[in-house]
Amino acid sequence: MNLIFDIGNTNTKLAVTDNESIISIERYEILTAEIIDRTIDKFHPEKAIISNVGKIDEELLNHLKNSIPTTIFNSTTDIPIT
């Protein structure tokens, strides 16, 4: 399982995938550590990836990085991601 975060200017979309299918997708106006923890506890993802046009909250980013391996996808990210 993987967590995928798409952080926009207004909302954050959070998807859970099993490499072949989207298992869950949610939209949040405000992403919190509790939402991240609840999602990790429910789905037990192996890793996370974040793409953003909006600002990434550094405290939440550190919380996520301390929970599971996390990649930030941007123009300098090497692809393909393995």
C-alpha positions in Angstrom: 0.0 0.0 0.0 1.1 3.6 -0.7 -0.2 7.0 0.4 -0.4 9.7 -2.2 -0.8 13.3 -1.2 -1.8 16.0 -3.7 -1.5 19.3 -1.8 -3.3 22.1 -3.7 -4.0 25.7 -2.8 -7.5 24.9 -1.4 -7.6 21.2 -0.6 -5.4 18.2 0.0 -6.3 15.0 -1.7 -5.1 11.8 0.0 -5.3 8.5 -1.9 -4.3 5.0 -0.8 -3.2 2.6 -3.5 -2.2 -1.0 -3.7 0.0 -0.4 -6.8 -2.8 -1.4 -9.1 -5.9 0.2 -7.8 -7.0 3.2 -5.7 -8.3 1.8 -2.4 -9.4 5.1 -0.9 -9.5 8.7 -1.8 -10.4 11.6 0.6 -10.3 15.4 0.3 -9.5 17.7 3.2 -9.5 21.4 3.6 -7.1 21.0 6.5 -4.8 18.0 6.8 -3.8 17.1 10.3 -1.5 14.7 12.0 -4.5 12.8 13.3 -5.7 12.2 9.8 -2.3 11.0 8.7 -2.1 8.7 11.8 -5.6 7.3 11.3 -4.9 6.6 7.6 -1.6 4.8 8.4 -3.2 2.8 11.2 -6.1 1.7 8.9 -4.1 0.9 5.7 -0.5 0.2 6.9 1.1 1.8 3.9 4.8 1.1 3.1 5.6 4.5 1.7 4.2 7.9 0.8 4.6 10.5 -2.0 3.7 14.1 -1.9 3.1 16.5 -4.8 2.2 20.1 -4.2 1.3 23.4 -5.6 0.2 24.6 -2.2 2.5 25.1 0.9 3.6 22.0 2.7 3.3 22.4 6.5 6.8 21.4 7.7 5.5 20.0 11.0 3.1 17.7 9.2 5.8 16.8 6.7 8.2 15.8 9.5 5.4 13.9 11.2 4.8 11.9 8.0 8.5 11.3 7.4 8.9 10.0 10.9 6.0 7.6 10.3 6.9 6.1 6.9 9.4 6.6 4.1 8.3 9.7 2.2 9.2 11.2 -1.2 8.4 14.7 -2.2 7.7 14.7 -6.0 8.8 17.9 -7.7 10.7 19.0 -10.8 14.0 17.7 -9.3 12.7 14.2 -8.4 14.5 11.4 -10.3 12.0 9.3 -12.2 11.1 6.5 -12.4 10.6 6.4 -8.7 11.4 2.9 -7.3 
